[in-house]
């Protein structure tokens, strides 16, 4: 019986670690400037987009690529946040694999997840990047 409970505890612990969990923007570490490739400076007619990557074991050693209209704008590591300034209008923003070796995947676009967002000049949009329990990338709005 002890063996059953020990095994159940291990399964429960592993299940809890298989997905990522949100982190407040104020607690997250900033993405280094060297990992932000576009939209780093405010300009006329841009909206502020705050992107924060979840924390957790899933994908924790690999950066997540943040995409704007299909182009990589930044690499975001576990528990990091950044502010980018995207021109107003409708945009397809996404999250997908970045890096090489175990962090790289042959078909990046097959694993990338995207969503449409309306960026409004002068407004703020907060997004989170993370993984579902099955390891799928996700990009979702957040209030955190």
C-alpha positions in Angstrom: 0.0 0.0 0.0 2.9 2.4 0.8 4.3 1.7 -2.7 1.0 2.7 -4.3 0.8 6.0 -2.4 4.5 6.8 -3.2 3.9 6.1 -6.9 0.7 8.3 -6.8 2.6 11.1 -5.2 5.3 11.0 -7.8 2.7 11.0 -10.6 1.0 14.0 -9.0 4.2 15.9 -8.7 5.2 15.2 -12.3 1.7 16.2 -13.5 1.9 19.5 -11.7 5.3 20.2 -13.3 4.3 19.3 -16.8 2.7 22.7 -17.6 3.8 26.2 -17.0 2.1 28.7 -14.7 1.7 32.5 -15.0 4.0 34.9 -13.3 3.2 38.6 -12.6 5.0 41.0 -14.8 6.4 42.9 -11.8 8.1 39.7 -10.5 9.5 38.5 -13.9 13.1 39.3 -15.0 13.6 41.6 -18.0 14.5 40.1 -21.3 18.1 41.2 -22.2 18.2 43.8 -25.0 20.3 41.4 -27.0 17.3 39.0 -27.2 14.9 41.6 -28.5 15.3 41.9 -32.3 12.5 44.3 -33.3 9.9 46.7 -31.9 12.1 47.8 -28.9 11.6 51.5 -29.3 8.3 53.4 -29.0 7.2 55.4 -32.1 4.2 57.3 -33.3 1.1 55.2 -33.7 2.3 52.2 -31.7 0.7 50.3 -28.9 2.5 48.9 -25.9 2.6 45.1 -25.8 4.0 43.5 -22.6 5.0 39.9 -23.1 5.7 37.7 -20.1 6.8 34.1 -20.2 5.4 31.7 -17.7 7.5 29.8 -15.2 7.7 26.0 -14.8 9.6 23.0 -15.9 8.1 22.6 -19.4 10.6 24.0 -21.9 12.4 25.9 -19.1 15.8 25.5 -20.6 14.8 26.6 -24.1 13.9 30.2 -25.2 10.5 30.8 -26.8 10.5 32.8 -30.0 7.9 35.7 -29.9 6.6 36.4 -33.4 5.0 39.5 -34.9 3.3 38.8 -38.3 5.4 35.7 -38.8 8.8 37.3 -38.0 10.8 36.6 -34.9 10.8 39.7 -32.7 12.5 38.3 -29.6 13.6 35.2 -27.7 12.1 35.0 -24.2 13.4 32.7 -21.5 11.6 31.2 -18.5 10.2 33.8 -16.2 11.2 36.8 -18.3 9.2 39.8 -19.5 9.6 42.5 -22.1 7.8 45.5 -23.5 7.6 46.0 -27.2 6.0 48.7 -29.3 4.0 47.4 -32.2 2.3 49.6 -34.9 -1.4 50.0 -34.4 -3.7 47.6 -36.3 -4.5 43.9 -36.5 -1.5 41.6 -36.0 -0.8 37.9 -35.8 1.3 37.4 -32.7 2.8 34.0 -32.0 5.0 31.8 -29.8 7.2 28.9 -31.0 10.5 27.1 -30.7 13.8 29.1 -30.7 17.4 28.0 -30.4 19.4 25.0 -31.7 20.0 21.4 -30.7 17.3 20.1 -28.3 15.7 23.5 -28.3 15.3 23.6 -32.1 12.7 21.7 -34.0 13.0 20.9 -37.7 9.7 22.5 -38.6 9.3 25.6 -36.4 6.1 26.6 -38.1 4.5 23.2 -37.3 4.9 23.9 -33.6 4.3 27.7 -33.6 1.0 28.9 -32.1 -0.5 32.2 -33.3 -3.5 34.4 -32.5 -4.9 37.6 -33.9 -4.7 40.7 -31.7 -5.8 44.3 -32.3 -3.0 46.7 -31.2 -4.3 50.2 -30.5 -2.0 53.2 -30.4 -1.5 54.5 -26.9 -3.1 51.4 -25.3 -1.5 48.5 -23.5 -1.9 44.8 -24.2 -0.5 42.2 -21.9 0.3 38.7 -23.1 1.7 35.5 -21.6 3.8 32.8 -23.4 3.7 29.3 -22.0 3.1 25.6 -22.6 0.0 23.4 -22.1 0.2 20.1 -20.2 0.9 18.3 -23.5 3.8 20.7 -24.4 2.0 22.8 -26.9 3.1 26.5 -27.1 0.5 29.0 -26.1 0.1 32.8 -26.4 -2.8 34.3 -24.4 -4.0 37.6 -23.0 -3.4 38.1 -19.3 -4.3 40.6 -16.6 -1.2 39.7 -14.5 
